[in-house]
Amino acid sequence: MKDQPKIGVIGGSGLYELGLLESQEPLCVHTPYGAHSDGLRVGDVGSVRVAFLPRHGACHSIPPHLVPYRANLWALHTLGVRRLVTVSAMGGMRSDYAIGDVCVPDQIVDWTKGRACTVFDGPQVVHTPFSEPFCGALRAALDRASGERGLTCHDGGTVVVFDGPRFSTKAESLFYRNVLQADLLSMTAMPEAILARELGICYGTLAVVSDLDAFGDEEVDASEVNAVMRRTLPRIVEALRLAIPTIADAPPCTGCLSPTGSPFRED
């Protein structure tokens, strides 16, 4: 591998099928947490070396509750990634959200159950500061690039993360919106975000409003969610091409260091 990728992207396989990466090189990285999602590759976005990992595997065969989150984040960190951009389909919970809009969320409520959510399993005990789960610099870059590429982008918002793979009942949706104050619903943002923080990786998400959860006119349908993503991805790719060089040139971020005081090292 000619250079270490400092930037990582996690998203669907459509991102590289639409040509986000040039000069792609497939890779497999050993991790203490087993195999990472298949489809890991390194390539170039302009002059920037980037590692890309399809969260659900190259053929979208891994459901959200079985994604090997720890292996995925460990593999990216091992390659040298220190800033990570993710692209995710999320349910929208606000009246000013339209299907196909994008958001750069700033907060998370973790409603998952039983997922392995730390790389610090002992004997070292670490309590990670996590009041700001998303990197402000990445959020600003993604917001700016999305607007310049014609996407309607909402700045800020709270993501409630639940296990899936099923969609919500109406009662759950009301609870998420009215009690947990959700703006967006995700099945994958946790433990991804906290693992990134533990490994000293800046984390930012570009969320695509793929449905309106139980508040839409029709039942949420996975095939329609996929169709929304297919329609939106070409502009997402354009936004990433614009944002990634800006992210790569930004000064070092001190707000996303690991709780050990410096980026956690596996060696």
C-alpha positions in Angstrom: 0.0 0.0 0.0 1.7 3.2 -1.2 0.4 5.5 1.5 -1.6 5.2 4.8 -5.2 6.5 4.4 -5.9 9.1 7.0 -9.5 9.4 5.9 -12.1 6.6 6.2 -15.6 6.3 4.7 -18.2 3.8 5.9 -21.3 3.5 3.7 -23.0 1.3 1.2 -21.3 -0.4 -1.7 -23.0 2.1 -4.1 -20.4 4.7 -3.1 -17.6 3.0 -4.8 -19.8 1.6 -7.6 -20.5 5.2 -8.4 -16.8 5.9 -8.6 -16.0 7.6 -5.3 -12.6 5.8 -5.2 -10.0 5.8 -7.9 -7.2 3.2 -8.1 -8.9 0.8 -5.7 -7.0 -1.9 -3.8 -8.9 -4.6 -1.9 -7.6 -5.4 1.6 -8.2 -7.7 4.5 -7.0 -6.7 8.0 -6.6 -9.0 10.9 -8.3 -7.8 14.1 -8.6 -9.2 17.6 -12.4 -9.0 17.1 -12.5 -11.4 14.1 -13.3 -10.5 10.5 -14.4 -7.0 9.5 -17.2 -6.5 7.0 -16.1 -7.7 3.6 -15.4 -5.2 0.8 -12.7 -3.1 2.6 -10.6 -1.3 0.0 -8.2 1.7 -0.2 -8.2 4.1 -3.1 -7.9 7.8 -3.9 -10.3 10.7 -3.9 -8.4 13.2 -5.9 -5.0 13.3 -4.2 -6.3 12.0 -0.8 -5.8 8.4 0.2 -9.0 7.0 1.6 -10.1 3.7 3.1 -13.6 2.6 2.3 -15.6 -0.1 4.1 -19.2 -1.1 3.3 -20.8 -1.4 6.7 -23.1 -4.3 5.7 -20.6 -6.0 3.5 -20.0 -5.8 -0.3 -23.4 -7.5 -1.0 -25.3 -5.9 1.9 -25.6 -9.3 3.6 -24.9 -8.3 7.2 -28.0 -7.0 9.2 -27.5 -4.0 11.5 -27.5 -6.0 14.7 -24.7 -8.3 13.4 -22.4 -5.7 11.9 -18.9 -6.4 13.3 -18.5 -2.9 14.6 -15.4 -3.4 16.7 -13.6 -5.3 13.9 -14.6 -2.6 11.4 -13.3 0.3 13.5 -10.1 -1.6 14.5 -9.3 -2.4 10.9 -9.7 1.3 9.8 -7.6 2.5 12.8 -4.9 -0.1 11.9 -4.7 1.2 8.4 -4.1 4.7 9.7 -7.5 6.3 9.6 -7.9 9.2 12.0 -11.0 10.9 10.5 -14.1 8.9 9.5 -17.1 9.9 7.5 -20.1 7.7 7.5 -23.2 7.7 5.2 -26.4 6.2 6.5 -30.0 6.0 5.7 -32.1 7.2 8.6 -35.7 7.7 9.4 -36.8 11.3 9.7 -38.9 12.4 12.7 -39.4 16.2 12.1 -42.0 18.0 10.0 -39.3 20.0 8.2 -37.6 16.9 6.9 -38.4 15.6 3.5 -37.4 12.3 2.0 -34.1 12.8 0.2 -32.9 15.5 2.5 -29.6 15.0 4.3 -28.6 15.9 7.9 -25.4 16.2 9.9 -26.4 15.2 13.4 -24.7 16.4 16.5 -26.1 14.2 19.3 -26.9 10.5 20.0 -29.2 8.5 22.3 -28.2 4.9 22.4 -31.3 2.7 22.6 -29.5 -0.5 21.5 -29.3 -3.6 23.7 -26.4 -6.0 24.2 -24.0 -4.7 21.5 -20.3 -4.8 22.3 -19.6 -1.1 22.7 -16.0 -0.7 23.8 -12.5 -1.8 23.0 -11.6 -1.5 26.7 -12.7 -4.9 28.0 -10.1 -4.9 30.8 -7.9 -5.0 32.7 -7.6 -1.3 31.8 -10.8 0.4 32.9 -11.6 3.5 30.8 -14.6 5.9 31.1 -14.8 7.8 27.8 -15.9 11.4 27.6 -18.7 11.4 25.0 -20.7 14.6 25.5 -20.1 15.6 21.9 -20.2 12.3 19.9 -19.8 13.9 16.4 -16.7 15.9 15.4 -17.6 19.5 14.8 -15.0 20.0 12.0 -16.4 17.0 10.0 -20.0 18.2 10.5 -19.1 21.6 9.1 -17.3 20.2 6.1 -20.1 17.8 5.3 -22.8 20.5 5.7 -21.0 22.9 3.5 -20.2 20.4 0.8 -23.8 19.0 0.7 -25.2 22.5 0.2 -22.8 23.2 -2.6 -23.9 20.1 -4.3 -27.6 20.9 -4.2 -28.6 18.8 -1.3 -31.0 20.2 1.3 -28.9 19.7 4.5 -30.1 20.2 8.0 -27.4 21.1 10.5 -27.7 19.3 13.9 -30.2 16.8 15.2 -30.4 14.0 17.7 -30.1 10.4 16.4 -31.8 7.7 18.4 -30.2 4.3 17.6 -32.1 1.1 18.0 -31.3 -2.5 17.1 -33.5 -3.3 14.1 -33.6 -4.9 11.7 -37.4 -4.4 12.0 -38.8 -0.9 11.7 -40.6 0.8 14.6 -44.2 0.4 15.8 -46.2 3.6 16.0 -46.0 3.6 19.8 -42.2 3.3 19.6 -42.0 6.1 17.1 -44.1 8.4 19.4 -41.8 7.4 22.3 -38.6 8.2 20.3 -40.0 11.5 19.2 -41.8 12.8 22.2 -39.8 11.3 25.1 -36.3 10.8 23.7 -36.6 13.9 21.5 -35.4 12.1 18.4 -34.9 13.9 15.1 -33.5 10.9 13.3 -33.6 7.1 13.8 -30.7 4.9 13.0 -29.8 1.2 13.4 -26.0 1.6 13.1 -24.6 4.8 14.5 -23.9 3.1 17.8 -21.6 1.6 18.8 -19.8 3.0 15.7 -19.4 6.5 17.1 -18.1 5.5 20.6 -15.7 3.0 19.2 -14.3 5.7 16.9 -13.9 8.0 19.9 -12.1 5.3 21.9 -9.7 4.8 19.0 -9.0 8.5 18.6 -10.9 8.8 15.3 -12.9 11.9 14.5 -16.5 10.8 13.5 -19.0 12.5 11.3 -22.2 11.3 9.7 -24.1 12.4 6.6 -27.6 11.0 7.2 -30.0 10.6 4.3 -33.7 10.9 5.3 -34.9 7.7 3.6 -38.3 7.5 5.2 -40.6 9.2 7.7 -40.8 6.2 10.1 -44.3 5.6 11.3 -45.4 9.1 10.6 -45.4 8.8 6.8 -48.5 8.3 4.7 -47.5 4.7 4.1 -45.8 1.9 6.0 -42.0 2.1 5.8 -40.8 -0.3 3.1 -37.2 -1.4 2.8 -37.3 -1.4 -1.0 -38.4 2.2 -1.0 -35.6 3.1 1.4 -33.1 1.5 -1.0 -34.7 3.4 -3.9 -34.3 6.7 -2.0 -30.6 5.9 -1.4 -30.0 5.0 -5.0 -31.5 8.4 -6.1 -29.5 10.4 -3.6 -26.1 8.6 -3.8 -24.8 10.4 -7.0 -25.0 13.8 -5.2 -23.7 12.2 -2.0 -20.6 11.1 -3.9 -20.2 14.6 -5.3 -20.4 16.0 -1.8 -17.9 13.6 -0.5 -15.5 14.4 -3.3 -15.7 18.0 -2.3 -15.5 17.5 1.5 -12.7 14.9 1.7 -9.9 17.2 0.5 -11.1 19.9 2.9 -11.1 17.3 5.8 -7.7 16.1 4.9 -6.2 19.6 4.9 -7.8 20.6 8.2 -5.5 21.1 11.3 -5.4 18.2 13.8 -8.5 17.8 15.9 -7.9 17.7 19.6 -11.6 17.2 20.6 -11.8 13.6 19.4 -8.7 12.1 21.1 -9.1 8.7 22.8 -9.7 8.7 26.6 -6.1 7.6 27.2 -5.0 11.1 26.1 -3.6 10.1 22.7 -4.9 7.9 19.9 -5.2 4.4 21.2 -2.6 2.1 19.6 -3.0 -1.6 19.1 0.7 -2.2 19.3 
